[in-house]
Amino acid sequence: MQSKDSNLCNGRGDIGCGGQIFPLKMDGRWFLFKDVVIFLDKDLEIPRCDRCKADWIDDDTQVALDVILNRDYEVHRELIEAARERYRERQ
């Protein structure tokens, strides 16, 4: 969890890693959304701890993520549904 008073990482659980939170743009970042892997735009900035590598998704970042994930899922919806149907038929 990120400290409210600074950009220091409190880590996960009771032990803080003490790393710094920095905005990061990165190619190759992906999220699992509705059981589908969706790659994110390389220009999307998501804050990350430089020590434990935890992503810090605040409200603004979450809104941007929701837009991207829903948009990209909708673009490929027919293909995704067709692939799921073929998989169900094989079982």
Phi and psi in radians as a Rosetta constraint file:
Dihedral C 1 N 2 CA 2 C 2 CIRCULARHARMONIC -1.430 0.35
Dihedral N 2 CA 2 C 2 N 3 CIRCULARHARMONIC 2.413 0.35
Dihedral C 2 N 3 CA 3 C 3 CIRCULARHARMONIC -1.108 0.35
Dihedral N 3 CA 3 C 3 N 4 CIRCULARHARMONIC 2.458 0.35
Dihedral C 3 N 4 CA 4 C 4 CIRCULARHARMONIC -1.228 0.35
Dihedral N 4 CA 4 C 4 N 5 CIRCULARHARMONIC -0.495 0.35
Dihedral C 4 N 5 CA 5 C 5 CIRCULARHARMONIC -1.692 0.35
Dihedral N 5 CA 5 C 5 N 6 CIRCULARHARMONIC -0.074 0.35
Dihedral C 5 N 6 CA 6 C 6 CIRCULARHARMONIC -2.724 0.35
Dihedral N 6 CA 6 C 6 N 7 CIRCULARHARMONIC -3.099 0.35
Dihedral C 6 N 7 CA 7 C 7 CIRCULARHARMONIC -1.845 0.35
Dihedral N 7 CA 7 C 7 N 8 CIRCULARHARMONIC 0.712 0.35
Dihedral C 7 N 8 CA 8 C 8 CIRCULARHARMONIC -1.682 0.35
Dihedral N 8 CA 8 C 8 N 9 CIRCULARHARMONIC 2.468 0.35
Dihedral C 8 N 9 CA 9 C 9 CIRCULARHARMONIC -1.473 0.35
Dihedral N 9 CA 9 C 9 N 10 CIRCULARHARMONIC 2.233 0.35
Dihedral C 9 N 10 CA 10 C 10 CIRCULARHARMONIC -1.530 0.35
Dihedral N 10 CA 10 C 10 N 11 CIRCULARHARMONIC -0.009 0.35
Dihedral C 10 N 11 CA 11 C 11 CIRCULARHARMONIC 1.285 0.35
Dihedral N 11 CA 11 C 11 N 12 CIRCULARHARMONIC -2.813 0.35
Dihedral C 11 N 12 CA 12 C 12 CIRCULARHARMONIC -2.029 0.35
Dihedral N 12 CA 12 C 12 N 13 CIRCULARHARMONIC 2.371 0.35
Dihedral C 12 N 13 CA 13 C 13 CIRCULARHARMONIC 1.378 0.35
Dihedral N 13 CA 13 C 13 N 14 CIRCULARHARMONIC -2.579 0.35
Dihedral C 13 N 14 CA 14 C 14 CIRCULARHARMONIC -1.474 0.35
Dihedral N 14 CA 14 C 14 N 15 CIRCULARHARMONIC -0.325 0.35
Dihedral C 14 N 15 CA 15 C 15 CIRCULARHARMONIC -1.791 0.35
Dihedral N 15 CA 15 C 15 N 16 CIRCULARHARMONIC 2.085 0.35
Dihedral C 15 N 16 CA 16 C 16 CIRCULARHARMONIC -1.534 0.35
Dihedral N 16 CA 16 C 16 N 17 CIRCULARHARMONIC 2.517 0.35
Dihedral C 16 N 17 CA 17 C 17 CIRCULARHARMONIC -1.486 0.35
Dihedral N 17 CA 17 C 17 N 18 CIRCULARHARMONIC -0.407 0.35
Dihedral C 17 N 18 CA 18 C 18 CIRCULARHARMONIC 1.347 0.35
Dihedral N 18 CA 18 C 18 N 19 CIRCULARHARMONIC 0.138 0.35
Dihedral C 18 N 19 CA 19 C 19 CIRCULARHARMONIC -1.249 0.35
Dihedral N 19 CA 19 C 19 N 20 CIRCULARHARMONIC 2.970 0.35
Dihedral C 19 N 20 CA 20 C 20 CIRCULARHARMONIC -1.674 0.35
Dihedral N 20 CA 20 C 20 N 21 CIRCULARHARMONIC 2.488 0.35
Dihedral C 20 N 21 CA 21 C 21 CIRCULARHARMONIC -1.654 0.35
Dihedral N 21 CA 21 C 21 N 22 CIRCULARHARMONIC 2.139 0.35
Dihedral C 21 N 22 CA 22 C 22 CIRCULARHARMONIC -2.224 0.35
Dihedral N 22 CA 22 C 22 N 23 CIRCULARHARMONIC 2.525 0.35
Dihedral C 22 N 23 CA 23 C 23 CIRCULARHARMONIC -1.144 0.35
Dihedral N 23 CA 23 C 23 N 24 CIRCULARHARMONIC 2.448 0.35
Dihedral C 23 N 24 CA 24 C 24 CIRCULARHARMONIC -2.438 0.35
Dihedral N 24 CA 24 C 24 N 25 CIRCULARHARMONIC 2.197 0.35
Dihedral C 24 N 25 CA 25 C 25 CIRCULARHARMONIC -1.774 0.35
Dihedral N 25 CA 25 C 25 N 26 CIRCULARHARMONIC 2.344 0.35
Dihedral C 25 N 26 CA 26 C 26 CIRCULARHARMONIC -2.626 0.35
Dihedral N 26 CA 26 C 26 N 27 CIRCULARHARMONIC 2.343 0.35
Dihedral C 26 N 27 CA 27 C 27 CIRCULARHARMONIC -1.432 0.35
Dihedral N 27 CA 27 C 27 N 28 CIRCULARHARMONIC 2.532 0.35
Dihedral C 27 N 28 CA 28 C 28 CIRCULARHARMONIC 1.601 0.35
Dihedral N 28 CA 28 C 28 N 29 CIRCULARHARMONIC 0.057 0.35
Dihedral C 28 N 29 CA 29 C 29 CIRCULARHARMONIC -1.344 0.35
Dihedral N 29 CA 29 C 29 N 30 CIRCULARHARMONIC 2.436 0.35
Dihedral C 29 N 30 CA 30 C 30 CIRCULARHARMONIC -2.471 0.35
Dihedral N 30 CA 30 C 30 N 31 CIRCULARHARMONIC 2.815 0.35
Dihedral C 30 N 31 CA 31 C 31 CIRCULARHARMONIC -2.330 0.35
Dihedral N 31 CA 31 C 31 N 32 CIRCULARHARMONIC 2.571 0.35
Dihedral C 31 N 32 CA 32 C 32 CIRCULARHARMONIC -1.537 0.35
Dihedral N 32 CA 32 C 32 N 33 CIRCULARHARMONIC 2.065 0.35
Dihedral C 32 N 33 CA 33 C 33 CIRCULARHARMONIC -2.333 0.35
Dihedral N 33 CA 33 C 33 N 34 CIRCULARHARMONIC 2.074 0.35
Dihedral C 33 N 34 CA 34 C 34 CIRCULARHARMONIC 0.932 0.35
Dihedral N 34 CA 34 C 34 N 35 CIRCULARHARMONIC 0.738 0.35
Dihedral C 34 N 35 CA 35 C 35 CIRCULARHARMONIC 1.132 0.35
Dihedral N 35 CA 35 C 35 N 36 CIRCULARHARMONIC 0.408 0.35
Dihedral C 35 N 36 CA 36 C 36 CIRCULARHARMONIC -2.250 0.35
Dihedral N 36 CA 36 C 36 N 37 CIRCULARHARMONIC 2.358 0.35
Dihedral C 36 N 37 CA 37 C 37 CIRCULARHARMONIC -1.382 0.35
Dihedral N 37 CA 37 C 37 N 38 CIRCULARHARMONIC 2.145 0.35
Dihedral C 37 N 38 CA 38 C 38 CIRCULARHARMONIC -2.115 0.35
Dihedral N 38 CA 38 C 38 N 39 CIRCULARHARMONIC 2.153 0.35
Dihedral C 38 N 39 CA 39 C 39 CIRCULARHARMONIC -1.422 0.35
Dihedral N 39 CA 39 C 39 N 40 CIRCULARHARMONIC 2.452 0.35
Dihedral C 39 N 40 CA 40 C 40 CIRCULARHARMONIC -1.594 0.35
Dihedral N 40 CA 40 C 40 N 41 CIRCULARHARMONIC 2.727 0.35
Dihedral C 40 N 41 CA 41 C 41 CIRCULARHARMONIC -1.050 0.35
Dihedral N 41 CA 41 C 41 N 42 CIRCULARHARMONIC 2.388 0.35
Dihedral C 41 N 42 CA 42 C 42 CIRCULARHARMONIC -1.177 0.35
Dihedral N 42 CA 42 C 42 N 43 CIRCULARHARMONIC -0.284 0.35
Dihedral C 42 N 43 CA 43 C 43 CIRCULARHARMONIC -1.543 0.35
Dihedral N 43 CA 43 C 43 N 44 CIRCULARHARMONIC -0.095 0.35
Dihedral C 43 N 44 CA 44 C 44 CIRCULARHARMONIC -1.267 0.35
Dihedral N 44 CA 44 C 44 N 45 CIRCULARHARMONIC 2.175 0.35
Dihedral C 44 N 45 CA 45 C 45 CIRCULARHARMONIC -1.653 0.35
Dihedral N 45 CA 45 C 45 N 46 CIRCULARHARMONIC 2.078 0.35
Dihedral C 45 N 46 CA 46 C 46 CIRCULARHARMONIC -2.142 0.35
Dihedral N 46 CA 46 C 46 N 47 CIRCULARHARMONIC 2.122 0.35
Dihedral C 46 N 47 CA 47 C 47 CIRCULARHARMONIC -1.065 0.35
Dihedral N 47 CA 47 C 47 N 48 CIRCULARHARMONIC 2.479 0.35
Dihedral C 47 N 48 CA 48 C 48 CIRCULARHARMONIC -2.505 0.35
Dihedral N 48 CA 48 C 48 N 49 CIRCULARHARMONIC 2.523 0.35
Dihedral C 48 N 49 CA 49 C 49 CIRCULARHARMONIC -1.298 0.35
Dihedral N 49 CA 49 C 49 N 50 CIRCULARHARMONIC 2.336 0.35
Dihedral C 49 N 50 CA 50 C 50 CIRCULARHARMONIC -1.340 0.35
Dihedral N 50 CA 50 C 50 N 51 CIRCULARHARMONIC -0.199 0.35
Dihedral C 50 N 51 CA 51 C 51 CIRCULARHARMONIC -1.784 0.35
Dihedral N 51 CA 51 C 51 N 52 CIRCULARHARMONIC -1.003 0.35
Dihedral C 51 N 52 CA 52 C 52 CIRCULARHARMONIC -1.631 0.35
Dihedral N 52 CA 52 C 52 N 53 CIRCULARHARMONIC -0.100 0.35
Dihedral C 52 N 53 CA 53 C 53 CIRCULARHARMONIC 1.157 0.35
Dihedral N 53 CA 53 C 53 N 54 CIRCULARHARMONIC 0.328 0.35
Dihedral C 53 N 54 CA 54 C 54 CIRCULARHARMONIC -1.287 0.35
Dihedral N 54 CA 54 C 54 N 55 CIRCULARHARMONIC 2.366 0.35
Dihedral C 54 N 55 CA 55 C 55 CIRCULARHARMONIC -1.402 0.35
Dihedral N 55 CA 55 C 55 N 56 CIRCULARHARMONIC 2.457 0.35
Dihedral C 55 N 56 CA 56 C 56 CIRCULARHARMONIC -1.997 0.35
Dihedral N 56 CA 56 C 56 N 57 CIRCULARHARMONIC 1.738 0.35
Dihedral C 56 N 57 CA 57 C 57 CIRCULARHARMONIC -1.730 0.35
Dihedral N 57 CA 57 C 57 N 58 CIRCULARHARMONIC 1.837 0.35
Dihedral C 57 N 58 CA 58 C 58 CIRCULARHARMONIC -1.498 0.35
Dihedral N 58 CA 58 C 58 N 59 CIRCULARHARMONIC -3.094 0.35
Dihedral C 58 N 59 CA 59 C 59 CIRCULARHARMONIC -1.067 0.35
Dihedral N 59 CA 59 C 59 N 60 CIRCULARHARMONIC -0.762 0.35
Dihedral C 59 N 60 CA 60 C 60 CIRCULARHARMONIC -1.130 0.35
Dihedral N 60 CA 60 C 60 N 61 CIRCULARHARMONIC -0.730 0.35
Dihedral C 60 N 61 CA 61 C 61 CIRCULARHARMONIC -1.135 0.35
Dihedral N 61 CA 61 C 61 N 62 CIRCULARHARMONIC -0.684 0.35
Dihedral C 61 N 62 CA 62 C 62 CIRCULARHARMONIC -1.102 0.35
Dihedral N 62 CA 62 C 62 N 63 CIRCULARHARMONIC -0.708 0.35
Dihedral C 62 N 63 CA 63 C 63 CIRCULARHARMONIC -1.081 0.35
Dihedral N 63 CA 63 C 63 N 64 CIRCULARHARMONIC -0.803 0.35
Dihedral C 63 N 64 CA 64 C 64 CIRCULARHARMONIC -1.093 0.35
Dihedral N 64 CA 64 C 64 N 65 CIRCULARHARMONIC -0.725 0.35
Dihedral C 64 N 65 CA 65 C 65 CIRCULARHARMONIC -1.080 0.35
Dihedral N 65 CA 65 C 65 N 66 CIRCULARHARMONIC -0.793 0.35
Dihedral C 65 N 66 CA 66 C 66 CIRCULARHARMONIC -1.029 0.35
Dihedral N 66 CA 66 C 66 N 67 CIRCULARHARMONIC -0.733 0.35
Dihedral C 66 N 67 CA 67 C 67 CIRCULARHARMONIC -1.086 0.35
Dihedral N 67 CA 67 C 67 N 68 CIRCULARHARMONIC -0.856 0.35
Dihedral C 67 N 68 CA 68 C 68 CIRCULARHARMONIC -1.118 0.35
Dihedral N 68 CA 68 C 68 N 69 CIRCULARHARMONIC -0.836 0.35
Dihedral C 68 N 69 CA 69 C 69 CIRCULARHARMONIC -1.117 0.35
Dihedral N 69 CA 69 C 69 N 70 CIRCULARHARMONIC -0.791 0.35
Dihedral C 69 N 70 CA 70 C 70 CIRCULARHARMONIC -1.146 0.35
Dihedral N 70 CA 70 C 70 N 71 CIRCULARHARMONIC -0.721 0.35
Dihedral C 70 N 71 CA 71 C 71 CIRCULARHARMONIC -1.067 0.35
Dihedral N 71 CA 71 C 71 N 72 CIRCULARHARMONIC -0.869 0.35
Dihedral C 71 N 72 CA 72 C 72 CIRCULARHARMONIC -1.205 0.35
Dihedral N 72 CA 72 C 72 N 73 CIRCULARHARMONIC -0.593 0.35
Dihedral C 72 N 73 CA 73 C 73 CIRCULARHARMONIC -1.118 0.35
Dihedral N 73 CA 73 C 73 N 74 CIRCULARHARMONIC -0.785 0.35
Dihedral C 73 N 74 CA 74 C 74 CIRCULARHARMONIC -1.110 0.35
Dihedral N 74 CA 74 C 74 N 75 CIRCULARHARMONIC -0.645 0.35
Dihedral C 74 N 75 CA 75 C 75 CIRCULARHARMONIC -1.032 0.35
Dihedral N 75 CA 75 C 75 N 76 CIRCULARHARMONIC -0.622 0.35
Dihedral C 75 N 76 CA 76 C 76 CIRCULARHARMONIC -1.915 0.35
Dihedral N 76 CA 76 C 76 N 77 CIRCULARHARMONIC 0.235 0.35
Dihedral C 76 N 77 CA 77 C 77 CIRCULARHARMONIC -0.954 0.35
Dihedral N 77 CA 77 C 77 N 78 CIRCULARHARMONIC -0.838 0.35
Dihedral C 77 N 78 CA 78 C 78 CIRCULARHARMONIC -1.059 0.35
Dihedral N 78 CA 78 C 78 N 79 CIRCULARHARMONIC -0.757 0.35
Dihedral C 78 N 79 CA 79 C 79 CIRCULARHARMONIC -1.142 0.35
Dihedral N 79 CA 79 C 79 N 80 CIRCULARHARMONIC -0.742 0.35
Dihedral C 79 N 80 CA 80 C 80 CIRCULARHARMONIC -1.088 0.35
Dihedral N 80 CA 80 C 80 N 81 CIRCULARHARMONIC -0.820 0.35
Dihedral C 80 N 81 CA 81 C 81 CIRCULARHARMONIC -1.148 0.35
Dihedral N 81 CA 81 C 81 N 82 CIRCULARHARMONIC -0.663 0.35
Dihedral C 81 N 82 CA 82 C 82 CIRCULARHARMONIC -1.129 0.35
Dihedral N 82 CA 82 C 82 N 83 CIRCULARHARMONIC -0.716 0.35
Dihedral C 82 N 83 CA 83 C 83 CIRCULARHARMONIC -1.152 0.35
Dihedral N 83 CA 83 C 83 N 84 CIRCULARHARMONIC -0.707 0.35
Dihedral C 83 N 84 CA 84 C 84 CIRCULARHARMONIC -1.117 0.35
Dihedral N 84 CA 84 C 84 N 85 CIRCULARHARMONIC -0.720 0.35
Dihedral C 84 N 85 CA 85 C 85 CIRCULARHARMONIC -1.111 0.35
Dihedral N 85 CA 85 C 85 N 86 CIRCULARHARMONIC -0.766 0.35
Dihedral C 85 N 86 CA 86 C 86 CIRCULARHARMONIC -1.079 0.35
Dihedral N 86 CA 86 C 86 N 87 CIRCULARHARMONIC -0.668 0.35
Dihedral C 86 N 87 CA 87 C 87 CIRCULARHARMONIC -1.144 0.35
Dihedral N 87 CA 87 C 87 N 88 CIRCULARHARMONIC -0.766 0.35
Dihedral C 87 N 88 CA 88 C 88 CIRCULARHARMONIC -1.075 0.35
Dihedral N 88 CA 88 C 88 N 89 CIRCULARHARMONIC -0.674 0.35
Dihedral C 88 N 89 CA 89 C 89 CIRCULARHARMONIC -1.143 0.35
Dihedral N 89 CA 89 C 89 N 90 CIRCULARHARMONIC -0.494 0.35
Dihedral C 89 N 90 CA 90 C 90 CIRCULARHARMONIC -1.351 0.35
Dihedral N 90 CA 90 C 90 N 91 CIRCULARHARMONIC -0.311 0.35
